[in-house]
Amino acid sequence: MKPLMQVSAADVAGVTRALRAALEGGPTAPAVWPLAEPERARPTGEPTWVVDERIALVVETSGSTDAPKRVLLSAEALRASAAATEAALSGPGQWLLTLPAHYIAGAQVLARSIVAGTEPVVLEGEHFDPAAFAAASARLDRRVPRYTSLVPVQLSRLIDAARTDRKVADALHAFDRILLGGQAASASLILAADTLGVRITRTYGSSETAGGCVYDGRALDGVGLRIVDGGVELSGPMLADGYLGDPERTAAAFSTDANGTRWYRTGDLGELTHDGTLRIRGRADDVIISGGVKVSLGEVERAVRTVHGFGDAMVVRMPDAEWGERAAVVALRTDAAAASDALTTLAAATDAAGLTPAARPVRLELVDRMPLLATGKPDRRALESRLRDGGSA
């Protein structure tokens, strides 16, 4: 066993030093736990954490769909993930860090940089700003491949800015590849990126898989992918060891088959198309029972986002006295979204997608901005809470 060292995620240089030591310093080097607020990490009276010698990094999940978990990642898992990423891209390169270092997408930018032997460029500032992104991108070494990881809300802001700001447009074009993950991106956002000539790769994965391990629907080298009872399961050397101090959740999420292969149950519903591409249908815990009918909110959201003006809409559950639960749409306040017949249009979109009448949205909330988690993901729990309380989202 060895100690687990907490480091402020705001101190990116400190996180990088500690992570480099954990990856390169052998089994006795302390593991690193980047945190937004280190002083609140350990409740009063809780013993100092120690972890297995294999562990190099602990990351806390965002808690967007469940209570946060503290994921244990070994040095082997991080190196395997970095190697698979390099093989899928243009080889090792330099990375721009735009996401918090205490979440897996940010921590992986640092880990990939360490493995590649390059120095990451850090986007400074408390809030994401396209002009600052362009300035930071200009500091990348043009002699090596240039990469970054973004979430959809960041890419959307960059594309909007690029239409009037040549520096932002040039910055987007300068990247050999931009990894886009954290949540499903709307078809309209991907189309806008393609139209501008931005090289995007959509990633799927989680903290438990050391970040993205399925790129544009295809598993990376060494990654196993299967569908069990409609649920997506993943295997490979980049799997986490489990959850810190939580053996019950570890046992529920990870299993080993008769061949000795270890699998992670993602909690996502999905299917493999005829050519083997993974298609995510939504979260298993986002299936509601509406009038006795199962409805996947992810599938409702996919249908809603095909309607003009609703490309970034969110679909959440709301209580209903008669049906039990129904689907509600939360959309940014736009002229298209404010149309008086919007709900009828949205219901028609779910019908056209082949969903049951129980999937038709029955409420539309217009907001000026979506509540976001630190990762940039929309905070679904906050939206559902506000709808449940009857207030405006």
N, C-alpha and C positions, 0 to 999 in steps of 0.2 A: 504493500500500500504506500501511497505518497500523498503529500498535501495538495489541496486545491486552492489556488491563489485567485482572489477576486481582484479585478482591475476595472477602473472606470472606463466605460466604453468611449467616453468623450476624449480620453487620452489614447488616441489611435496609435501613436508611436509606442506608448507603453504596452498596449495590447499586442502590437506587432512583435516587440522584443520578447514578451512573455510567450507568445505563440511560437516564435522561432525557437526559443529554448526548449519548449515542450516537444516540438517536432524533431529537433536536431540534437537535443541534449541527452538522449537516452532515457531509460525507464525510470530513473530517479528524479528527473527534472520535474518540477511542479506542473500540474495541469493548470490551465487558465480559464477563468470564468468571467468574461466581460459582462458588465452590468451597467444599466443606465443610472442606477442609484445603489452603489455597493453597500452603503450603510444600512439599507433595509433588507439585505439579502438573507441575513441569518437572524431569526427571531430570538428574543432574549432567552437565554438558558439552553439554546440548541448547541450541541457540540460542534467544534470545528470540523468541517468536512474533510474527509480523506477519500481517495478513489484508488481504483486498481492501477497498477503500473502502466497498463496499456493506454490509459486515458490521457489525451492531450488537451481536450477542449470540452467545456460545458456551455451549451446555449439554451436559453429559455425560449420556449415557443411563444408566439404572439398572443395566444388565447382568443383568437378570432372566432373559434367554434367550440372551445372547451376551456376548462381551467388550464392555465399555463403549466407546462411540464419542463423539467430540467433534463436535457438530453445529453447523454454521455457519448462522446465521439473519440475514438482511438486515433493515434497517429497514423496507423495503417489505413483507417477509413478515410482520413483527410487526404493522404497521399494518393490513394486509389481514386478518389473523386477528382483530384487535380489532374491525374494522368489521363483519366477518361475524358475530361473536359478538353485537355490539350489535343488529344487524338481526334476529337470531334470538331475542333476549330482549326486554326492555322499553326498549331504548335504553341510553344511557350511564348508569352508576350508580357506586356506591361498593362496594368489594370488601373482604372479610375474608380475610386471608392465613392459611391454616392449614397450608400445606405448605412444605417447604424451598425456599428461593429458588434453589438450585443445580439443581433439576429443572424441567422445562418447565412443569408445572402451577403451580408457585409463581412462576416468573419471568413467566409470562403474566398472573397476577393483577397484578403490578407494571406490566407493559407496558400492560394494558388500563386501569389506573388513570391512567397517564401520558397515554394517548391521550384518555381521557374528561375529564381535567383534575380528577380527584378524588384525595383522599388515602386510601390504603389503611389499614385498621386491621389491626394485626399481633397474632396470637395468640401470647402469650409463653409461655415454658416449654419444657423439653427434651422433655416427653412430652405427648401429646394428652390433654386433660382436659375432659370435658363442662361442668363448672362454669366453667372458664376460658373455654370457648367461649361460654357464655351471657353472661358478663361482658363479653367483647370485642364480642359482637354488639350489646350495649346501647349501645356507643359509636358505632354507625353512624348516619348522618344519615337520619332518617325522611322527609325531604323529597324524597329521590331514591330510585330503585330500589336495592335491596340484594342483593348477590350473594356467593357464595363457591364455592370448588371443594373437593370432598372426595373421598377414596378410600373404597371400601366399608367397610373396617374402622373408619374414623372414623364414618361414618354409622351403622353397627351399634351402636357404643358410645353415640352420641347418642340413638338410638331406645330403647335399653335404659334409659338414664338418664331419658329423657322420661316414661317410664311412672310414675315416682315423684317426679320433680322438675319442678315447674311452670315454673320459670325456664328449664330446658333446652327444654321443650316450646314455650314462648312464643318462645324464640330461633329454633327451627327454623321456626315459623310466620311469623316476621317477615321471612324472606327471600323476595324476589320470585321468585328462582330459585336452586336449588342444583345446580351442575354436578357430576356423579358420573362419575369416570373412573379411569384407571390400570389397571383390570382389569375383567373381567366381574363384574357384580353378580348375586347369586343372585335367583331369582324370589321367594323368601320375604322377602328384604330389601326389594325393590321393593314388594311387597304391604304390608309393615309400614309403609313410608313413606307409601304411598297411604292406608292406613287412618288414619294420624295426620294426614293432610291436608298433608303436606310436599310442596312443589313441586319435584320432581326432574326433571332432564334428564340422560339417560345420554349420555355423550360417547364418541366413538371418534376416535383420532388418536395422534400420537406427537411426539417432539421434531422429527422430520423434516418434520412438517406444522405446526410452530409450535403444537402442542397439538391439542385436539379440533377436528375439522372436519366430523364427521358427528354429528348430534344426533338421538337416538332413531331411529337407522337411516337418517336422511335427510341427504344432503349439504347443507352450508351454501351460501349464494349464492357462485357463482364456483368451487365445488369440483367437479372431475370425478371420477367413480367408475366403475370397470369391473372385471370379473373376467376374468383371463387365465389359462387352464389351472388354474382353481380358486383362483388367488391374487388377493388384493385389491390394486388399484393406484389411486393417488390423484393428482390434478393440481390446479393452482390457484396463485394468486399467493403463497400462504403456504408454499410448499415451500421447504425449506432449500437452500442452495447446494451442500451436500455435507458432507464430514467433514474436520476440520482435520488436515492432514498425512497423509491416507490416500486417495490417488487411486484405489487398487484397490477399496476398499470403496465409494467414491463411484460409480465406474463400474458396480459390481454392483447398487447400489440405485436409481440414477436412469438414466432413458433418455429419448430424445426421438423421437417418432414422425414419420412422413412429413409430417404437417401442422405440424410445429414445436412440438407440445405436449409439455411435459416431464412425465414420470410418475415416481412413487415406488412401488417395489415394497415393500409393507409386510411381507412375510414371513408374513402371515396368510392362512388359508384362509377363503373365504366364498362366499356366494351372494346373489343378488337375488331376493326373493320376487315374487309376481305383481304387487304394487303398487309395486315398486321399492325396498322397504326392504332395507337391508343386514343380513344375518345372518352373524355370524362363527362359523365352525366350529372354529377353533383355530389354533395356530401350525403352519406348514409344517414347522418343525424339531421339532415335538412329535408327528410321525407316527412310530410305531414299526412294525417288521416283526415280527409275532408268529406263529410257525409258518407263515411265508410270506405272511401276510395283513397288509395295511396297516391300522393302527388309529390314528385321531386321538384323542389323549388329551383334547383339548378337548371332543370329542363324548361321550367316556366321562364326563368331569367334569360335563357338562351333565345327563346322565342320572342320575348319582349324586346330584346336588344336588336332584333331585325327591323323594328319600327323606327322610322326617321325621328330623330330627336330623343331617342331612348337608348343610344349606344352605350351609355355608362350607367344605365338604371340598375338598381338593386331590387331583388325580390326577397321579401322576408315574410315570416309567418305572423298572423294576427289572430287573436281569439274570436270565435263566432258562436253566439248562443245556440244557433240552430245546427250549423255544420261542424262544430268543434273547432276547426281552424280553417282559415282561408289564406290565399296568397294576396299580399299587398305589394304595390310597386312604389319605390322611392326613386324620384328622378330629379335631376337638376332643373332649375326653373328656366325653361326656354319657351319660346312661342309655340313650338311644336308640341311640347309636353303639356302646355296649358290649354290645348284645344278642348272644347266642351265635350267632344265625343271621344276623348282619348281612351277611356276605359273600354268603350265598344271596339275601338281599333285594336287595343291590346288583347281583348278577348278573342277577336278574330285571328290575331297572330298565333295565339296558343291553339286555336282550332286548326289553323293551317299546318301547324307543326305536328298534328295528329294526337294532341293531348286531350284528355277527357274534359267534359264540362266543369268538373270539380277543380280543374287547374286555372280556370278563368279568374284573373285578378278582380277583386271587388273594391279595392281602395287605391287611390293614387295620392301620394304626398309629394309636394314640390318643395325643394330645398335650394338654398343659395349655394350650399357647399355640403359635401358628405362628411360626416364625422369619420376621422381616420385614426388608425393605430399608428404607432411609431414607425412601423414597417412601410406605411403608405397604403396598407389594405383598408378598405372601408370597414368600419366597426359595426358589424351586423348586430351584435348584442345590444349596442346602444340604440340602433334604429328600432329593433324589436321592442326594447324597453319603453321608448318614447311613444311608439304606436299603441302599446299595451296600456300605457297611462293616459292615452287619449290626447296627448299633446302633439304639437307639430314636431316633425323630425328635423 
